[in-house]
C-alpha cells in the first residue's frame, strides 16, 4: 500500500490579521465618532433642540459610514 505523507498544519500558514494596523486605527476612530454622537444626544435640555434632532444623528451616521470605509479600505 502507498502511504500518504501529510504536511504539518503549521507549515505554510502565516498568522496574519484580517486587517492591517491602519484599518484598526480607522475603526477605533469611527467607534469614537459614534460614541460622541450618542453623547451629544443625552442631556436634559429641550427635546427638540438642534443638537439632539439634527447634529447628533448626523454625527452617528457619519461614524457608521466612516466605519464602513475603514472596513473596505484596502
C-alpha positions, 0 to 999 in steps of 0.5 A: 500500500502507498502511504500518504505523507501529510504536511504539518498544519503549521507549515505554510500558514502565516498568522496574519490579521484580517486587517492591517494596523491602519484599518484598526486605527480607522475603526477605533476612530469611527467607534469614537465618532459614534460614541460622541454622537450618542453623547451629544444626544443625552442631556436634559435640555429641550427635546427638540433642540438642534443638537439632539434632532439634527447634529447628533444623528448626523454625527452617528451616521457619519461614524457608521459610514466612516466605519464602513470605509475603514472596513473596505479600505484596502 
